[in-house]
């Protein structure tokens, strides 16, 4: 098997779109979630993110990475209102979800132009995605600006979880397979999944 | 369809393992990567992480979240040596990879007890996983400790990428499907994937 090695000087001089593809793909399969926000005058915003991550269970925290420019509306709205929602993307809506990454003009809500409905809960000021099966409402807890490239790590505390009851297993697991949640590779390749195995809590062998 | 809503007061009082499962599962499918490190006296460490993320392409940066206690060896070694490796997990090694999450004693290398080989490159002081098909060497760029729960965001700059040449597409994408890379749900459920579609760069419609 032929091996390819890229060293830093070569990485730095790669053609831009080649480098973007290469580096974006290195981490492997990522989650696909829609982040919903609203600004102080009531204009909603919706954007797909592949960087939503678990931060902690107690307190219940989730986070995501916002790029310096591209995801400005999402970040500005969160800074203005202190609220955002995370909505799982499933097979029936992944094309609509992807379309939210287009650069719509200020004042245009992706909810109106990408074929996704919104709904509000009395517990969270940010809009949820009507079609999503797993919806999480959060309040801004922390924000860090990375010195290396100006990206932002946004951390929110979970204030509300809304999901179909049938997606909850008896031990608290969320059945994303049943929900037909999808996973994304790089910026644009969407995948469904198949269970390989659920493994027991790993222990040091006694032998 | 019956809907279940969890509000913050209920989330805070959930039984601990139920809450851990629930909150860990909310973000959906995550990447599965092994992080390899070595300490200043030459003892190697290997641990599976589901939080490896893309941070930026120029400079080429990747990051991950390390929990306050559980992932102490990885973090300490990175602080000591400034180096770590990220190694993609594929179908043939996911059980070995999962086993690295057991709490081995100080001085025991997961490379020795989990059935995974190590290899070194002259460009990176941290060990790579021999069996992995996509290996990335990094130097520590930044580290942030989150005020909310003491977790650490570790950001590294990519200094080396080693992969099978056949996994690289002509436009720089990494073919994780061909590599049989896997994705993980929560802490313990591993999935293979199937392509649903690769979508074009989203544009604002002209209509």
Interface residues (C-beta under 8 A of the other chain):
Chain A: X1 X2 X3 X4 X5 X6 X7 X8 X11 X12 X14 X16 X17 X18 X19 X20 X21 X22 X23 X24 X25 X26 X27 X28 X29 X30 X31 X32 X33 X50 X51 X52 X53 X54 X55 X56 X57 X58 X59 X60 X61 X62 X63 X65 X67 X86 X88 X89 X91 X94 X95 X98 X99 X100 X101 X102 X103 X104 X105 X113 X123 X134 X136 X141 X142 X144 X146 X147 X148 X149 X151 X153 X155 X157 X158 X159 X160 X161 X162 X163 X164 X165 X166 X168 X169 X171 X172 X173 X174 X176 X177 X181 X182 X183 X185 X186 X188 X189 X190 X191 X192 X193 X194 X195 X196 X197 X198 X199 X200 X201 X202 X203 X204 X205
Chain B: X1 X2 X3 X4 X5 X6 X7 X8 X11 X12 X14 X16 X17 X18 X19 X20 X21 X22 X23 X24 X25 X26 X27 X28 X29 X30 X31 X32 X33 X50 X51 X52 X53 X54 X55 X56 X57 X58 X59 X60 X61 X62 X63 X65 X67 X86 X88 X89 X91 X94 X95 X98 X99 X100 X101 X102 X103 X104 X105 X113 X123 X134 X136 X141 X142 X144 X146 X147 X148 X149 X151 X153 X155 X157 X158 X159 X160 X161 X162 X163 X164 X165 X166 X168 X169 X171 X172 X173 X174 X176 X177 X181 X182 X183 X185 X186 X188 X189 X190 X191 X192 X193 X194 X195 X196 X197 X198 X199 X200 X201 X202 X203 X204 X205
